[in-house]
Amino acid sequence: MTVSSLGPSRSNRGYVVVVDDLTDLLRAQKAAAWQEVAQRIAHEIKNPLTPIQLSAQRLSRYLDRSRSNPMRSAAPDPPELVRLVGECSALIEREVMALESLVSEFSQFARFPTARLSSALPNEIVAEALAVFGGRLEGIRVRKDLTPNLPAIRADGELLRRVVVNLIDNAAEAMEGSSVKELLLRTRFNADRETIEIIVADSGHGISPEDKDRLFLPHFSTKDRGTGLGLAIASRIMAEHHGSIRVEDNSPIGAKFILQLPMTEVAAAPISPRTA
């Protein structure tokens, strides 16, 4: 907003007020920052992929040669070793291929795969995301408050699950060293906006006001480790879902991330909204 006086004379007591909408400019600046960071990350990821893949292939070839060599010792390979080498080499190759695909997407204008939206159930997405952490949330009290019979949403289940997994992982890390460790996963219907909300709240150290404004920018992180892309990616995915992500203070302590998603259709029967 710019305010200018019409002149120094007492007879000219008016002002001109100019209001500029900078939304598109800020969005373009963020996109440029995202592209630069994505290119750097793609370069860093690409370097170790080839030796990892070659190592996995070498393991597989060695195992095949050992089995087919007529001069080898009569003693068979330990079955557990054979199984482990086979599983690990297959897993490494599969994940390397996934990373190579991801790097290709990074390189093409820093875009992630376009969301393929279809009807999905929010409670199932939350349950599947939580299942990823089976046995890995020791010492944390996990509370689920999932509103039953929620309307379906239009979502790419895999991408949205990735967002929730990232939020749960961040919450668990934020509660390291906290005397009270409580993770809340909540789904609810927002009647005012006719949207479905997925909430991930923790009892960690919280997020400072100055960091909240930068939290979803590429390469910004409040953690000592990581790329700083997690929440930027989450914001990008939510935008592709025509939804939003925001952060608020949790009560009495901690942070609360709220995902808002449009429904596939308005619920036939109203659902009582809940408060966080």
C-alpha positions in Angstrom: 0.0 0.0 0.0 1.3 3.4 -1.0 -0.1 6.7 0.3 0.9 10.0 -1.4 -0.2 13.6 -0.6 -1.8 15.6 -3.4 0.4 18.6 -2.5 2.0 20.7 0.2 -0.7 23.4 0.0 -3.3 23.5 2.8 -6.0 23.7 0.1 -4.8 20.2 -1.2 -5.7 18.1 1.8 -6.3 15.0 -0.2 -4.3 11.8 -0.5 -3.9 9.2 -3.2 -3.9 5.6 -1.9 -2.6 2.9 -4.2 -3.2 -0.8 -3.2 -1.2 -3.4 -5.2 -2.1 -7.1 -5.1 1.4 -8.7 -5.0 0.1 -12.3 -4.8 1.2 -13.3 -8.3 4.6 -11.7 -7.8 5.2 -13.5 -4.5 4.0 -16.7 -6.0 6.5 -16.3 -8.9 9.3 -15.5 -6.5 8.6 -18.7 -4.5 8.4 -20.7 -7.6 11.8 -19.4 -8.7 13.3 -20.3 -5.3 11.7 -23.7 -5.5 13.2 -24.3 -8.9 16.7 -23.3 -7.8 16.6 -25.5 -4.7 15.2 -28.4 -6.6 18.0 -28.3 -9.2 20.6 -28.3 -6.4 18.9 -31.2 -4.6 18.6 -33.2 -7.9 22.3 -32.8 -8.5 23.1 -34.0 -5.0 20.8 -37.0 -5.2 21.9 -38.0 -8.7 25.6 -38.4 -7.7 25.3 -41.4 -5.3 22.6 -43.3 -7.3 24.9 -44.9 -9.9 27.3 -46.5 -7.3 24.4 -47.7 -5.2 22.7 -49.3 -8.2 26.0 -50.9 -9.4 26.6 -52.3 -6.0 23.2 -53.9 -5.9 23.7 -55.4 -9.4 27.1 -56.7 -8.4 25.6 -58.5 -5.4 23.0 -60.1 -7.6 25.5 -61.2 -10.2 27.8 -62.7 -7.5 25.0 -64.7 -6.1 24.0 -66.0 -9.5 27.5 -67.0 -10.4 28.0 -68.7 -7.0 24.9 -70.8 -7.6 25.8 -71.8 -11.1 29.6 -72.4 -10.6 30.2 -76.2 -10.8 33.6 -75.8 -9.0 32.2 -74.2 -5.9 32.2 -75.8 -2.5 29.7 -78.6 -2.0 28.4 -76.8 1.0 25.3 -74.7 0.0 25.0 -71.1 0.8 23.3 -70.3 4.0 19.6 -69.9 3.1 19.2 -66.8 5.3 22.2 -65.2 3.5 20.7 -66.0 0.1 17.3 -64.6 1.0 18.8 -61.5 2.6 21.1 -60.7 -0.3 18.2 -61.2 -2.8 15.8 -59.1 -0.9 18.2 -56.3 -0.2 19.5 -56.1 -3.8 16.0 -56.0 -5.2 15.0 -53.3 -2.7 18.0 -51.2 -3.5 17.4 -51.4 -7.2 13.7 -50.6 -6.9 14.3 -47.6 -4.7 17.1 -46.3 -6.9 14.7 -46.4 -9.9 12.2 -44.5 -7.8 14.8 -41.9 -7.0 15.9 -41.6 -10.6 12.3 -40.9 -11.6 12.1 -38.3 -8.9 15.3 -36.6 -10.0 13.9 -36.5 -13.6 10.8 -34.7 -12.2 13.0 -32.3 -10.3 15.0 -31.5 -13.4 11.9 -30.7 -15.5 11.0 -27.3 -14.1 11.2 -28.5 -10.6 7.8 -30.2 -10.8 6.7 -33.2 -8.7 4.3 -35.7 -10.4 0.9 -34.2 -11.1 -1.7 -35.3 -8.6 -4.1 -37.8 -10.0 -7.3 -37.0 -8.1 -9.9 -39.5 -7.4 -12.4 -40.2 -4.6 -10.6 -41.1 -1.3 -11.5 -41.5 2.3 -9.6 -39.1 4.7 -9.7 -41.5 7.6 -8.1 -44.3 5.6 -5.3 -42.0 4.4 -4.6 -41.0 8.0 -4.6 -44.7 9.1 -2.3 -45.7 6.3 0.1 -42.8 7.1 0.2 -43.8 10.8 0.8 -47.5 9.9 4.2 -46.4 8.3 5.4 -45.6 11.8 4.5 -49.0 13.3 6.9 -49.6 16.3 8.7 -46.3 15.7 6.8 -44.0 18.0 8.0 -45.4 21.3 7.3 -43.1 24.3 4.8 -41.0 22.4 1.1 -41.2 23.3 -0.8 -41.3 20.0 -4.4 -40.1 20.1 -6.8 -40.6 17.2 -9.9 -38.5 16.9 -11.3 -39.5 13.5 -14.8 -38.3 12.7 -16.8 -41.3 11.4 -18.6 -41.3 8.1 -16.8 -38.4 6.7 -17.6 -37.5 3.1 -15.0 -38.5 0.5 -12.4 -36.1 -0.8 -10.8 -35.7 -4.2 -7.2 -36.7 -3.6 -4.2 -38.6 -4.9 -3.9 -41.0 -2.0 -0.2 -41.6 -2.3 0.7 -37.9 -2.4 -1.6 -37.0 0.4 -0.4 -39.9 2.5 3.2 -38.5 1.9 2.1 -35.2 3.4 0.6 -36.7 6.5 3.7 -39.0 7.0 5.9 -35.9 6.8 3.8 -34.1 9.4 3.9 -37.1 11.7 7.7 -37.4 11.3 8.2 -33.7 12.0 5.9 -33.9 15.1 7.8 -36.9 16.5 11.1 -35.0 16.0 9.7 -31.8 17.6 8.8 -33.8 20.7 12.4 -35.1 21.3 13.4 -34.0 24.8 9.8 -32.9 25.7 8.5 -34.1 29.1 5.1 -34.7 27.6 4.9 -36.4 24.3 1.5 -36.5 22.8 0.6 -36.8 19.1 -3.0 -36.1 18.0 -4.4 -37.1 14.6 -7.8 -35.7 13.9 -10.2 -35.5 11.0 -13.3 -33.3 11.0 -15.8 -31.6 8.7 -15.7 -27.8 8.5 -19.3 -26.9 7.9 -18.5 -23.2 7.2 -16.1 -23.9 4.3 -17.6 -27.3 3.3 -14.1 -28.8 3.5 -12.5 -31.8 5.3 -9.7 -31.1 7.7 -6.9 -33.4 8.6 -5.0 -32.2 11.7 -1.6 -33.3 13.1 -0.8 -31.8 16.5 2.1 -32.3 18.8 3.2 -31.2 22.3 6.7 -30.2 21.2 8.5 -26.9 21.5 6.2 -25.1 19.0 7.1 -22.7 16.2 8.0 -19.1 16.6 5.9 -16.4 15.0 8.7 -15.3 12.7 9.3 -18.9 11.5 5.6 -19.4 10.7 5.8 -17.0 7.7 8.8 -18.9 6.2 7.9 -22.4 7.1 6.6 -23.5 3.7 9.3 -21.8 1.7 11.8 -24.1 -0.1 15.0 -24.8 1.7 13.8 -23.3 5.0 14.0 -25.6 8.0 13.9 -25.3 11.8 15.8 -28.6 12.1 19.5 -29.2 12.1 19.2 -32.0 9.5 17.1 -32.4 6.4 16.8 -30.6 3.1 14.2 -28.1 4.2 11.9 -29.3 1.3 9.4 -31.3 3.3 6.9 -28.7 4.1 7.5 -26.9 0.7 6.6 -30.1 -1.0 3.6 -30.5 1.3 2.4 -27.1 0.3 2.9 -27.8 -3.3 0.9 -31.1 -3.0 -1.9 -29.4 -1.2 -2.1 -26.7 -3.9 -2.5 -29.5 -6.5 -5.4 -30.8 -4.4 -7.0 -27.3 -4.5 -6.6 -27.3 -0.7 -4.3 -25.6 1.8 -2.0 -26.2 4.7 -1.4 -23.9 7.6 0.2 -24.0 11.1 -1.2 -22.8 14.4 -0.1 -23.0 18.0 -1.3 -26.1 19.8 -2.9 -25.8 23.2 -1.4 -25.9 25.8 2.0 -26.3 23.9 3.3 -27.4 20.6 2.3 -26.9 17.0 -0.8 -27.9 15.0 -0.8 -28.4 11.2 -4.2 -28.3 9.5 -4.8 -29.6 6.0 -8.0 -28.4 4.3 -9.4 -30.4 1.4 -12.5 -29.9 -0.8 -15.0 -32.8 -0.7 -16.2 -34.7 -3.8 -19.7 -33.6 -2.9 -21.5 -31.9 -0.1 -22.5 -34.3 2.6 -26.1 -35.5 2.5 -26.5 -35.1 6.2 -24.7 -32.4 8.2 -21.8 -33.4 10.4 -21.3 -31.6 13.6 -18.0 -29.7 13.4 -15.5 -30.2 16.1 -13.1 -27.8 17.7 -9.4 -28.5 18.0 
